[in-house]
């Protein structure tokens, strides 16, 4: 009977020590992630200004504001010749 009690005590001690040794491992995996950075407001002005250097903007009845690059043929169509 003493041997059974001793074995149970040893197993219990081993289990408890094993749980404590893994506490650091589990704590490392449960570390909260840093909060996401809030998105900043983006305006379309930068888009219009950067393209304005290479062409001009005009209002089209069907499509709204349209950009046309400088130095292109009247028949030019975007992405029609691979460019």
Backbone torsions as a table, in degrees:
resi	resn	phi	psi	omega
1	UNK	NA	-38.9	178.5
2	UNK	-62.3	-37.5	-179.7
3	UNK	-64.6	-39.0	178.7
4	UNK	-64.5	-42.9	178.9
5	UNK	-64.0	-41.4	179.4
6	UNK	-65.1	-42.0	179.4
7	UNK	-65.1	-44.2	178.4
8	UNK	-62.3	-41.0	178.7
9	UNK	-64.3	-41.3	179.4
10	UNK	-66.9	-42.4	178.5
11	UNK	-64.5	-42.5	178.4
12	UNK	-62.2	-43.5	178.9
13	UNK	-63.4	-41.0	179.4
14	UNK	-64.6	-42.9	179.2
15	UNK	-64.6	-42.5	179.3
16	UNK	-66.0	-40.7	-179.7
17	UNK	-69.6	-34.0	177.9
18	UNK	-66.4	-40.2	178.5
19	UNK	-63.4	-42.8	-179.9
20	UNK	-68.3	-35.2	-178.1
21	UNK	-71.6	-25.8	178.7
22	UNK	-87.7	-5.7	-177.4
23	UNK	-59.9	-39.4	179.0
24	UNK	-66.5	-36.2	178.8
25	UNK	-65.4	-46.8	-179.9
26	UNK	-67.6	-36.8	179.1
27	UNK	-63.3	-37.0	-179.6
28	UNK	-67.5	-35.8	-179.4
29	UNK	-79.2	-18.0	-179.6
30	UNK	-100.2	11.6	179.1
31	UNK	-65.5	128.9	-177.9
32	UNK	-65.5	145.6	178.2
33	UNK	-77.6	152.4	177.8
34	UNK	-66.1	151.6	-179.3
35	UNK	-65.4	146.8	178.4
36	UNK	-68.7	148.4	178.1
37	UNK	-77.1	132.9	-179.8
38	UNK	-65.3	137.2	179.2
39	UNK	-65.3	146.5	179.0
40	UNK	-97.0	150.9	179.9
41	UNK	-67.9	135.1	177.9
42	UNK	-119.7	130.5	178.7
43	UNK	-104.6	158.8	179.0
44	UNK	-81.6	-7.2	-179.7
45	UNK	-58.5	-42.1	179.8
46	UNK	-62.2	-37.8	178.4
47	UNK	-64.2	-49.6	-179.3
48	UNK	-64.6	-40.9	-178.2
49	UNK	-67.9	-41.7	-177.7
50	UNK	-67.5	-37.1	176.5
51	UNK	-76.5	-27.0	180.0
52	UNK	-59.4	-24.3	178.4
53	UNK	-68.2	-28.9	-173.2
54	UNK	-108.5	1.0	-179.6
55	UNK	-174.6	-166.5	-179.8
56	UNK	-129.8	155.1	179.3
57	UNK	-101.6	141.6	173.4
58	UNK	-146.1	158.2	-178.9
59	UNK	-89.9	126.8	179.4
60	UNK	-109.1	137.4	-177.4
61	UNK	-59.4	-38.4	-175.5
62	UNK	-90.1	-37.2	-171.3
63	UNK	-106.6	-6.2	-176.5
64	UNK	82.6	-142.2	-178.9
65	UNK	-75.0	127.2	-176.5
66	UNK	-125.2	141.8	177.3
67	UNK	-106.7	134.1	178.2
68	UNK	-124.8	124.4	-179.5
69	UNK	-70.6	155.0	175.9
70	UNK	-73.0	160.0	172.7
71	UNK	56.4	47.4	173.4
72	UNK	-125.0	156.0	179.6
73	UNK	-69.0	158.1	179.7
74	UNK	-60.8	-32.3	-178.8
75	UNK	-85.3	6.1	-178.0
76	UNK	-60.3	136.3	175.3
77	UNK	-134.0	133.9	-179.1
78	UNK	-63.3	141.4	175.4
79	UNK	61.5	19.1	-179.4
80	UNK	-90.4	-20.2	-179.7
81	UNK	-121.4	27.5	178.6
82	UNK	81.5	6.6	179.4
83	UNK	-131.7	NA	NA
